[in-house]
Amino acid sequence: MKVIDKPVKAIKLQDFNDLISKTPGSFSELPTILRLRVDGCTVAGDCDLDGNERYSLYVTDKELCIYSDSLQKGISLDYPSIMLHAIDERTENVDDFESKDMHIHPPETSQLQEIYDQLSYCANLHQNKFPTDDNDNDDGEDAMFEDGVELSTTGAANLARFDDMLEEQDKHTDKKQKQ
């Protein structure tokens, strides 16, 4: 989380498309895309923001920013540091790593789904820093080495090809060593 003293600079998708319709001089200097802006949000939780203040929420391709024009202060979070929870009914932290919780409350609850959808879209553009539990694997071991794991047909075929390649490599190495 980074404290900011000015709002994020981002352009709407249509403006971005107009900009790239001509070959830009440098792709690295292209501005970030504003996917959604919601004014009048309040925040609560573990953050350096006043819970009584109204903020503008900026969902961009690069980062999530929450900024107050009246305070000239806000925060910016990069997507790999964000874990999204649509609804979280846990009362204790059950993760193996420390996290801070922040809740964003838009002025209209009807905006929640669009905020969640845009945050999810932008988060998918960035690599995740956090461990995943795709296989409900709580012990941190690689699922490939667990007893009783079944592979899909494609996975089994890929594993067989990989095993064959390793076997061929071993044969080739053995031949070279004998020479």
C-alpha positions, 0 to 999 in steps of 0.5 A, a space after each residue: 500500500 502506498 500513500 498518494 497525494 494526488 489522484 491517479 492519472 488514467 484515461 478511459 478505454 475509448 480514449 486509450 483505443 483512440 491513442 493506440 489507433 496510431 502507432 505510439 512512439 513508445 508503448 511503455 509511456 502509454 497511460 493506464 486505462 481507467 476501468 471504473 471510477 466510483 465517487 462517494 465511497 467510504 472505507 473501513 478496516 486496516 488502512 490509513 484512510 479516514 472512515 468518515 471521509 468520502 473517497 473516489 475509487 479508481 480501478 485501473 489496469 495498473 492499480 487500485 486507487 482510493 483518493 479524497 479530493 478534499 484531503 488531497 490524500 489517498 492510497 494506491 494498491 498494486 493488484 498482486 497485493 490484493 485478495 478479493 473477497 466478495 463476502 467474507 464471514 470469517 471472524 478470524 484470519 485463517 491464512 498462513 500469512 499476514 493480511 490487512 482487511 479493507 472494506 470499500 462501501 460504494 454509495 449504492 449497493 448496486 455498484 458492488 458487482 461492477 466494482 468486483 467484476 472490474 477489480 477481478 478483471 484487472 487483478 487477472 492481468 497481474 501475477 498473484 503473490 499469494 499461495 493458492 488452494 486450487 487443489 484444496 492443498 493445505 500442507 503446502 506440498 505440490 499436488 503432483 506428489 500427493 498419493 491418490 492424485 488422478 490426472 486428466 487424460 491430457 495431463 496423463 499424456 503430458 506426463 507420459 511424454 515428459 517421462 519418455 523425454 527424461 528416459 531418452 535423456 538418461 539413455 543419451 547421457 549413459 551412452 556419452 559416459 560409456 564413450 
